[in-house]
Structure formats: structure tokens, C-alpha cells
């Protein structure tokens, strides 16, 4: 494909529009529309071209698997919520926790069973911590910070059974295909995990704040919930619908499906590699992981539904809970469709060739740090990790190939940049959800955690510089 400056126009549209409107999907759609008219500059031609590219993306086998995985995973979580799994877990945990150390240990240990998605983490842990605010003896902003360090920063490092992994692998797959690379996108994702330095540094900051930092006396800042106010308010059951008193208390409705889906995913991954003739550890590397995750999830949905029916939940309610849960991710599925279409159009316009021809002047050691810093700025202003990854991954992989920089390193930098926005931005779902549950001012809370997030980002940029130099 010939190098063409036209290939960068869609990105020059997407990034400023996303930052200005604080909306990722309309910006990506506008970029897709612009790219479509560049491909076919006639009145109807641009619309028809856009339609063709999106349909082609949606009928791709791997893309369909990702859509099924995302919808079914969110649907399973919807059933767990409706059957009182989350409320049951929260109630039982709150009864047993008596001290600050126990409460903070629960925050970290519970990650094992609730790493499916950030919101899932928040609605299981934040109500417990809100109920135990006096015992924890931390400012509410500090408490929110600690909880958040166990959400997105942890989840982006987990390679199975999360709402993120399918999307992250898909983004790598798109970008590498556009470069003509024949690589396993899942294997690249696994290799990139150690290079997601922002997430790793943020987790370490959270551990320090939890167990080694001496909390100051409770301030009068507007971000702090006053204990007397908490007592006078409606109790913590009102902080989120999934812990409402109207729901049953059934912790096993959360624990059993999660244990089953994780265990079955690992088994089917090994089995797929095993039947191909590989040894135990090689089997996990060579297996078709996406297939294993989708099949394990679908079996878990069916088994969970049977388990809930035995408890006399009505089939109509379970189906409604599944559909309501799945529909919560329709915006993400729509986002994916637009990202897939936009990526294909920019590839056909010659984006990879343009980057190759015009970015060779960037010193090799600065590529990963610059990708991280630029991506962190974009993600902060748009408040979306997923949107940032979709926009930047094609650019990052193109620059890595031009500069002969490690692909896992640059992929890790792109994922780290999105994690920064999800963690630090006042526009992110993470910030708004945790602030709502804990009763914090969103803006004040975002200001509170910006300083440690910037410190972590600074450390991250230096690490990318050092690692590139060493490699």
C-alpha cells in the first residue's frame, strides 16, 4: 500500500473531537465517516463504504467470538446481580470484618473472585468498605484510591476471564493484521503484560497506602464522609442497586459461577493445546484461547442458569437479568464495530506506509515513552481506556516496527496509557462509579488522586526509557 497523508486525517479528526466532546464513540464514528468519504468521495459512496467496512468487521469469525464473549459475560454478571450473589457476598463479608487490616486484606484477596470488570469490583467491595468506614480509619478519598488500585490496574494484567481480555486481544489483532504481521495476538498480549508499567506501579502505590502509610487525622475536606452523617443517612444498601435490601442474600450465586468459569477456561485452554500434541505448559501457549474462553463462558451461563432454577428463581427473571446485563455492553460492542471499521479504512488508505515513511526520525529509545505520554494525555481528556487503545494501537505498532522496538513493550505502553485515563480522569467510569458509591465529590476526588497518578505516570515514562535503552 502506498504511503498517503490522507490516511492520518481520520485520526486528526478523532482525537481532537473526542477531547473536545468528551465522547469517544461519536468521535470514532466521525473519523470512520471521514475515512469512508476519502475512500469514495461521492454523496452516497461514503455512506455505502462505511456500511461495507462495518459489516465486513462484524462478519469476521474472531470478531463475532469477541462480541459473543462480551455479551455473554455481561449477561452472566446480570444474572449474578439479580439472584443476590453480589449482595450476599457483601453482607457475609461485612459481618466478618472487624479491623482496618482485615478490611484492607479483603479488598486485595477478593480480587481473586471479582476481577471480571472494574464496576464488578466496585459494587462488591466499595459497599463493604463504606459500611466499615469507622473501622478502616482512612479518609474516604484514600479509601477510594486503594479500592481503585485493585480494579483496572489489576484487571488489565489478567489474561483470562475478564471483560477486558477479548477487547485487548482484538485491538492487537487488528493492528498487527494491518501491518501484514502473522502473529498470535493473544501471545503478544501475554508478552506485553510485564510492560504495563503504569498498572504495576499503581498497584504498588495502593499496597503502600494500605499497609505502610500512616493516615492523617480525618480532614474536613468535602471529599470526606462524616461518620455522623453516615449514621444519619440511609444505610449502605442504598449506595448501589446490586446491594439493595430487596435482593436475596446468596453469596454462592456469585462465587460458584466465577470459580466455574475460571476453572473451565483454564481446563479448556489446556485441553485445546493438549489435543494438538503439546506438553502441559506449551499447551496453554499454543491453544486457541479465545475459543476456550467463549465455550467455557457459554457452558457456565447454562450451568448457572440451572443452578439458579434449582433455587426457584423464575426462568423469565433469569433471562431478563441476562439480557439486561448483556445490553449494558452494547455500547462497547458498538464501539468495537466502529474501531474495527476505522482501522480497516485507515489501513486501506495507507496509514502503515505513511507512518513508516515519516517517523523514522524519532529516536528508538523515545518511542515507548512518547506513546505512553501521548496516550495518557488522550485517555485523561476522553476518560476511556478502551477508546484510547482503539485509537492508539495501530499507531503504536506502526512506530514499533519503524523504530525496531519490541512489540510487547510498545503494546504494554499503549495499554498503560489507557489505564492512566481510566484511573485518573474525572470523566472515567471508574472515577464516577466509586465516587457515587462512597458519596464523594467526583471533581474533588479526581483532584485528590491526580497527584499520585502523575507520580506513577512519571515513574512509568522513566521505566520505558530505561527498558528501551537496555533492550
N, C-alpha and C positions, 0 to 999 in steps of 0.2 A: 504494500500500500504506500502510495506516495505521501510525502510529508505535506501537510496543508495547515495553514494558520487558521482556517475555518474550523478545524477540529477543537480548538480551545474556546471558541465562542460559547458553546453551551455551558462550560464551566465558569466562564466570565459572567454569565447570566445567573447561574445557580447560586454561587457563593454570596455575592452582594445582596441578591433578593432574599436569600434565607436569613442573612444577618439583619437586613432592614425589617422584614416582616415577622421575624422570629418564628417562621413556619417553614419546615423542611419540605413537606410534600408539595405545596404549591410551587416552591422554587424549583424542585426537581422536575415537576410537570412542565413548567415553563421552559426549562432547559431542554427537555425532551421535545417539546413543540418546536422550539427554535432549531434544534438539530434536525428535526424532520423536514422543516422547510428549507434548510440548507441542502438536504439530500434531494428534495423535489420542490423547487420554488414556484409552484403553481397554487392557485386558490384551493383546490381540493387535494392536490398532490401531497401537501404537507400532512394533512389530517389522515389521509389514507396510509401514508408511510408510517406515521406514528402508530396507527392501528396494527399494521402488519408487524412491526417490531415488537410491540407488546404481546401480540398473540403468539409470535414465534417464541418469545421468552416463556410464556405460560404453558406451552405445549412441550417444552423441553423436559425430558424424563426426570432429571435430577431436581429441576426447579419444582416440578409437581410434588416430588417426595418431600421437599422442604416445606411447601405450603401445607401438605397433609400433616407433617410433623408439628408445625407451629399451631395449626388449628386444633389438632387432637390434644396436644399438650395443654393448651389453654383451656380446652373443654374439660380435661381431667381435673385441672385445678378448680374449675367452676363446680364440678360435682363434689369435690372435697370441701369447698366452702359451704355448699348448700346442705351437706349432710352433717355439718357441725365438726368437721375434722380440725379446722383451724381453731375454732372457739374451744374445743375440747383440749387441745394441746396447750393453749394459753391458760385455761383455767387450772389444769393439773400442774403446770409448771409454776404458776403464781402461788399455788398453795405450798409448794415445797421450798421455794426460795426464801431465805431468811436474812441473808447478809449481802453486802455490796459485792464481795468477791464471788459468791455463788451466782448472783445475778449477772455479773460480767462474764463468768465462766460459761453460763448458759448461753449467753449471746454468741460466744465463739463455738461451743460444742454443737449448738443447734444448727449451725451452718451445714453440718453433715446431712441433715434431713430436709433442709429448706432452701437449698441453693438453686432451686429451679429458676427463679427470676427475682430481681430486686424487690418488686412490690410484694411478692410472696414472702420474702424475708421480713419486710417491714410489718406486714399485717400479722405475722406470727410473733415477732419479738418486741416491737415497739409498744403494743398494749401491755405486755408483761412488765416492761420497764417503767411504763407510765404508772401502773398500779403499785410498783415498788419504789416510787421516786424517793420517798423518805429514807429507805434502807440503802439505796445506791449512793446517796450523799454526793452527787455531782450536779453541776449546773445542767439545766435541761439542754442547752446548746452543746455542752460536752457530751452528754448522753447521746444526742442525735448524731454527733460526729462519730462516736465509737460504733454505733449501730450501722452507720453508712459505710464505715471501713470494712464491714463484713458482708456488704451487699455487692454492688457492681464490681469493685476491685477484686473480690474473691471469685465471683461468678464468671468473669471473663477469662479466668485462669483454669476453669474446669472443662475438660474436653468431652464430657458425656452428660446426657440427661438434663440439659438446661435449655431455656427458651432462646439463648444466645447462640449456641454452638452451630445450629443449622444455618443461621444467617451469616455468621462469621466465615464458615467454610464456603458458603455460596459466593460471598464477596471476593474471596481469594480465587475461587474457581473462575469467576467472570474475568477478573483482571489478568490472570495467567493465560486464559484462553485467548484473550485479545492480543497477547504478546506472542501467541503461537507456541507457548510452552506446554509440553506434555509432562505434567507433574501431578502428583496426588495432592489435591488441595487440603485434604484432612491432615496428611502427613506434614505439610507446610505449616498448618495451624498448630499442630503439636510442637513442632520445632520453634515456632515463634513465641510460645508461652513464656520461656525464661527471659525473653527480651521485652516483655511488657513491664518495663521498669517502674512506670508510674503506679501501677496497681500494687506491685510488690512493696514499694517504698511507703505507699499509703497504708497498707495493712500493718507494716511495722510501726508506723506512727500511731495507729489505733491501739496496738498492743502496748506501746509506751504510755499512752494517755490512760489506758485502762488500769494498768498494774504498777506503773512506776512513777507516774506524775501525781504530785500532791495537789489535790483540788483546793482552790482558794475558798474563802467563806462565800456563801451564796450572795451574788450581787443583786442589785435592784434593776438590772438591765431588762428591757422589755422582752427579751428572749426567754427570761426565766419564769417558769410556772411557780407561783407561790403555793406552798403546801396547804395553807388555809383555804386558798381559792380552790385547790383541787378537791378538798373535802366538801366544800360547799357546792361544787359543780356536780352535774350528773356524773356517775362513775365512768370508769374507763370503757365500759361496754358500749358507750355511745361514741367512742373515738373512731370506730370503723364498722361498717355493716357486717363484716365477716366474724366479728366477736359479739354480735348483738345477743341480748338475752333471749330473743325469740328462737334462736337456733339451739339444737340439741348439743349436749356435751359428749363428744365421741372422738377422743384423740386417736384411736386406732384407725379411724376413717382417713386420717392424714398419714399416719406412719406406715401402715401396710402397703398402700399403693406406691408410696415413694420408695420403700425398700424393694418392692417387687419390680418396679420399672428399672431401677438402677441395677439390681442383680441380674435381671433378664437381659438388659442391654449388654452388660459385660459378658454374660454367657454366650449370647448370640454372636457377639463380635468375635469371641474366641472360636466359636463353632464354625463360623464362616471361613476363618483362616485355617482352622484345623482340617476341614474337608478339602481344602486346596493343597493339603500336604505339608503345611508349615508346623514348626515346633511351637511350644507354648507361648513364648514371648513374641516370636515372629508372627504368630497368628494374629495378634492384636494389631500389628503394624500393617500387615498385608490384607486384612479383612476389609470388606465394604461396610464401613462404619455407619454410613447414612442409612443403608438398608436395615442394618441391625437395630438402629435406634427407632426407626419408623415401625418395624414389625413388633419390637418389644413394647412400644407405646400402645399400639393398637390392641395387642393382647392384654396389656394392663388395663386399658379402658373397659374391655369386655369383662375381665375378671372382677374389676372394681364395681362395675355395674351389678354383676351377680351378687357380690358381697353386700352391696347396699340394699338390693332387693330382699335378701335374707333378713335384713333388719326392718323390713316392712316399709321402706321408702317406696313411694309410688313411681312406677316406670315413667309416667308423664312428667313428674317433678325432676327425675334424673335426666331425662332427655332435655328438658327445659334448662336445667343447670348446665349441661354440657354445651348446648347451643349458645346460651348467654356467655359462658366462658370463652368459647371459640370465637364468638363475634367480637370480643374485646381486642382480638389481634387482627381483625380485618383491616384496620388502618395500617398495620405493619405489613400485611400481605400486599396491600395496595402500594405501599412504599417500595416493597421489593420489586413489584412488577414494573414500576416506573424506573427504578435503578437498573434493572436488567435491560430494559429498552434503551435507556440513555447510554449505558455502557456499550451496547452493540452499535448504536448510531455513531458515537464518537470514534469507535474503532474503525468503522467503515469510512469515516471522514479522514482517517489518517492520524489519529491522536498519538499512537505509539511512535510512528515515524517522526512526527513533529517534535516530540519530547527528545527522541534520540538525536535529532539534528540540532537542537537548540539549547540543550542543557549540559553539554559536555564540559562547559567551563566551571561548573560547580565542583569544588574540591571534594574528593571522595569522603573525607572524614566529616564533612559538614552535612552530608545528605540525610542521614538518620536524625541528627538533632534538629535540622531545619524542618523536616517533615513533621516531627513531633511538635515543635513550637507553633508552626503554622496551623496544624490540625487542632492543637489545644485552643488556639485563639478562635478558630472557626466553631469548634464544639461549644466553647463557652458562650458565644453570642447566639448560637442557634439552639443550645440546650439539648442536643440529641447526639448520642454516641452512634446510633445506627445510621443516622443521616450523614454524619462525618465520615464514617467508614465507607459508605457508598460513594461519597464524593471523592475521597482521597486515595482509596486503594489503587485504582488504575494509575494515578499519578505516581504513587509511591513505588509500585512495582516497575513502572517505566524508568524512573530515576535510578532504582537499584540496578537495573540491567545496564543502563548507560554508564553508571559510575563503577560498575563491577563491585557492588556492595552486596553483602549477604542478604538474600531474600528474607529468611526468617527474621533477621534484625530489623529490616525496614517494615515488614508486616507487623512485628511487635510494636514498632514506633507508631504506626497508624492506629492500631488498637489502643495503645496507651493514650494517644491524643484524644480519642473519643471518650475513654474512661475519665479523663480530666473534666470534660464538659459535663458528663453525667453526674460527676461527683460535686463539682464546684459551681456550676451555673445556676443562677436563681430561676432559670426557665426550665430546668430539667425536671422530669417526672420524679426522680429520686428526691430532690430537694423539696418539692412541693408536697409529696406524699408524706415524708417523715415529719415535715413541719406541721402538716394538718393533724396527724395522729398525736403528736406531742404537744400541740397547742402553741407552736412557735410562730413568730412573725417570719414570713418567708424571706423578706428582704434582709432583716436583721440577722437571721440565721445564716443566710448565704454570705453576708459580710463577715460573720464570725469565722466561717471555715475557709474563706478565700486565702487568708494568710498561710495557714498550714498547707493548703493545696498548692499555693505558689512555691512554697519551700520544697515540697515534694516534686513539683514540676522542674524547679531549678536543679535539684539533685539528679532528676531523670535525664535532663538535657546533657549534663556533665557526663553521666554514665554512658550515654550513647556516643559521645565524643571519644571517651576513653576506650570503649569496646571496639569502635570502628578503627581506632589507631592500633589497637593490639591485634585485631583480626587482619 
